[in-house]
Amino acid sequence: NAFVRAEEQQQSVNGSLSLAANRSTATWKLNTSVSGNVNTQNFKLAATANRPAIAVRNEQRTYNANSLVVRSLNSHWSAGFKAGAGYSDFLNQDLALRLQPAIEYNVFEWSEQTRRQLTFLYNVGPNYYNYQRTTVLDRDTETRFSQQATASLVARQSWGSSNVSLDWLNYLHDVSRNALTLSGNVDLRLGRGFSLNIGGSAARLNDQIYLPRAGNTEEEILLQRQALQTGFRITTNIGIRYTFGSIYNTIVNQRFGSLGSSGGRFNFMFF
């Protein structure tokens, strides 16, 4: 995927690449993925009475490689591990390596997974970090063990679908370095083709061991170049959707397709 936008005083270039290979059977589940994203922005600030013209460049890069292996033990229990490697300017990481063996229990039998799930998952393992800048804990590199426990409920019924999860993570060297996250999503069928979607998450955070000791400049804050210290994070979303007619009706008639579904001339956007 590639995106380019240019104006007289600002330019933006974004490129991303992802590759994935997945295989699932009744006994095994294998997922492997590699992805990368580079986002570059250039700004020109005109000269003023107090300063000359300024050119500002912002570049953020993220690379990830992950592999998941899961083995079904019986109709309720599963075991496996997840291995990962990453690079992130936003998280102040030149290299992050993770190996997390895990075990999961489903209260319901997995043969009912399309209708309902109530799972409890636990994983523990080492994390190696090589930082771009010295962290608030005076570390340039470190290896820390972490553990994570997640409870998740998924239900799909005639009224719609829902999923709710509660996640707890902490580093074993310091239990106070932890994060608690509650997230959920509900899709309610209000009538034929009509649905209401409500979702969101709330997290209490104290696990940001990657933050740079020197803090962030005003430029880095305004450009959102790196993560900022925070004790919480909240996201919410709500939407209404109505679907009617055939989902394949655009194939029947492709006239004026270059103008898009909105006709290309009238476009409404809400922020």
N, C-alpha and C positions, 0 to 999 in steps of 0.2 A: 504494500500500500504506500502511496506517495501523495503528498499534498504540498502545493506551492501557492503562496499569495504574495504579491508585490505591489507596493504603492511607493509614492515619491519619498516618504519619510520612514517607511517601515517595510520589512520583508520577513516572511515566515516560511520555513521549509521543514516539513515533517516526513520522515520515512520510517516504515516499520516492516518487519519480516517475521513470519511465524511458520513453523513446521511442526506437525503433530502426527503421531502414529498411535492408534489405540486398538486394542483387541480385548474382547470380553467373551467368556464362556461361563457355563454354570459353575466352574471350579476356579478359574483364573480371571483376573482383570489386570491388564498391562497398559499403562499410559506413559507416553514419552513425548516431550515437547521442547522446542527451542524457539526463543523469540528475542527480538531486538527492536529498540525504538530510539530514534535520534530526532530531537526537536531543536531547531536553531532559529533564533529571532534576532533581527538587527533593527536598531532604532537610531534615527538622527534627530538630535535635539538642537534647535536653532540657537544661535548666539544671543545673549542678552547683554545688558549694560554691565553686569557683574561677572560674566564668564564667557569664554569662547564657545563655539559649537562643539557638541559632544556626540561621539558615536558609541552606542552601547550594544554589546553583543551578549546574548544569552543562549547557552547551549546545555541541553540536558540529555543524558544518555542512560538507557536502561537495557541490560541484557540478562536473560534468564535461561536456564536449562533445568528441566525437572523430569524425574522418572518415578512412577508409582507402580508398585507390585503388590497385589492382594491375592491371598489364597483363602478360599472358602473352607472352613473347618467342618461345619455342619449347617443346619438350617437357621442357626442363630449367631454363631461365632465366626469371625474372620480375623486373619492376621496378615501383616504385611509391613512394608516400609516405604518411606519417601526419601529420595535423595535429590539435592538441588545445589545449583551454583548460580551466582548472580553478581551483577555489577550495577550500581545505582548512584548517580550524582545526587539525586534527591535525598537518599539515605546516607550520604557520606561514606559509601562503601566502594573501594576498589575491587574487593573480592569478598563474597560471602559463600561459605560452604556449609551444607546442612545434611545430616543423616538422622532420620527419625523412624525407628521401629515403632509399630503401633498395633493395637488390638482393638476390636470393635464388637459390641454385643447389640443385637436387635431384639427387642422384646417380642415383636411379631416375627413370624417366619418370613424369610426372604421371598418365598413364593407369593406373598401379598404386597411386594414392594411397590407395585403400581397404584395401590389403594391406600396403604398406610405404612408408616415406619416410625419407630421410636428407638433411636440408637444412642449408645454411649461409647465414645471413642477416647482412647488414651494413647498418647505418644510421648516419648522421651528420647533425648539424644544430644549429641554435641553440635555446637555451632562455632565455626571459625570465621573471624572478621578481620579484614585488612582495611584500615580506614584511610580516607584521603587526607583528613585533618585530624589532629589530636582531639580526642573526645573529652567530654566533661569529666570522665573518670581517669584522665591522663593516660589513655591507651592509644597506641598506634596500631597494634594488633592484639587480639585476644581470642581465647577459646572458652566458650561458656556452654554449660549444659542447661537445657531448658526442658520443661514438661508442659503438656497441654492436655486439658480435658474438655470434651465437647459433648453436650447433650442436645439432640435434635429431634424434632417432631415434624413429620410430613404427613399430610392427609389430603386425599383426593376423593371428593364425594360429588353427589349430584348437584349440591349447592355451589360447588367451586373447589378451590384448592387453597391450602395454607401450609406454611412452613415457619417454624420458630426454632431458634437455636440459642444456647447459652454457652459461651466459650471462656475458659479460664486458662491463662498462660503465665508462667513465672520462671525466672532464672534460679537455678538451684544454689548458686553461690550467694544470693541475696533474695530472700523470699519477698521483700518489699518491692523488688523490681518485677512488677506484674501488670497484667491487663485483663479486665473483665468486660466482655462484650455481649450484649443482648441484641439480637436482630430477628426480623420476621417479615413475612409478606403474606397478604391475604388477597385472593382473587375471588370476588363474589359474583355469581351469576344472578343478575337482577331480573332477567327476562331473556327471551329468545334473542341471541346475538348481542345482548347488552350486559356489560360487566363493570364492576368497580374494583380497582386495584389500589391497595394501601400497603405501604411498606416503610421500613426504616431501620435504624440501628442506633444504639447508644453505648458508648464505651467509656470506661474509667481507665485512664492510662498512666502508668508509671514505669514503662519498660523501654524508654527511649535512650538506651545506652550509647547510641550512635551519634548523638548530637555533638557538634563541634564545641570545644572549650571556648574558642574565641567568639562564639556567638555569630550572629548574622548582621551584615550591613543593611542599610536601608534599601540599597539596590537589590540585594538578594531577597529581601522580604517582599518588595513590590513585584519582583519578577517571579516569585514563588520558586526560587532556584533550589532551595533546600527545605527540608521539614523543619518546623518550628516547635519549640517546647510547648506542650499542652497537657492539661490534666484530664481532658475529656474530648470526645468527638461525637457529634450527633448528625445523623442524616435522616431525611424524611422524603417521602414521595407519595403522591396521590394522583390517580388518573381515572378517567372514564372512557370506555371504549364501546363502540357500537359497530357491529359487522353485519352486512347484509349482502345478498347476491352471491354469485359464485366467486371463490377465491382465485379462479383462473380467468376472470372476465377480461383482464388486460391482454390476454393472448388472442382473444377473438378479434380485436380491432386495434391495430398499432398506429393509426393515423395521428399525426402531431405528437408522436412519442418523444421527440426531442424537446418539447416544451414542458414535459413532466406532468404529473398527475394534477397539479394545481393550475395548469394552463400556462405556467411560466410568467404570467404578467401580474397575477394577484397572489400575494404571499403574506401570511399573518404569522408573526412570531411573538411569543410571550416569554419574558425572562423574570 
